[in-house]
Amino acid sequence: MSAFKGNRKTNDIDFGDYVKIEQQRYGVANEWYVHKVIGALESNTWVETPIEISGKPVNHDEIKKVLNVICCGVDETEVFRVLEEDCVLIER
């Protein structure tokens, strides 16, 4: 992981950070996968955690801090949005 200094970060977790997000597994314990943050914003639409295979974004009544992330080493072409509070920051 390269160190990104992020001189204009607006959230506690922002572009260039790595986070762990819980993924739904059936019949066994859930797993935590590493994701790279590619953006941070406020929104009322995000994927619920633990994330399921068919995880679709859900509209909510309130606006919260969210992160746009990609799953490292699995599918780095799909960007999805999750709540910042559902992510665990990986310290460098």
ZIVENCOR-V500010 format. One record per run of one state. SS is the DSSP state (@ for helix, = for strand, . for the rest). FROM is the first residue (numbers start at 1). LEN is the number of residues. If there is no record, write none. Layout:
ss	from	len
SS	FROM	LEN
SS	FROM	LEN
This chain:
ss	from	len
.	1	17
=	18	6
.	24	7
=	31	17
.	48	3
=	51	1
.	52	5
=	57	15
.	72	3
=	75	9
@	84	3
.	87	1
=	88	2
.	90	3
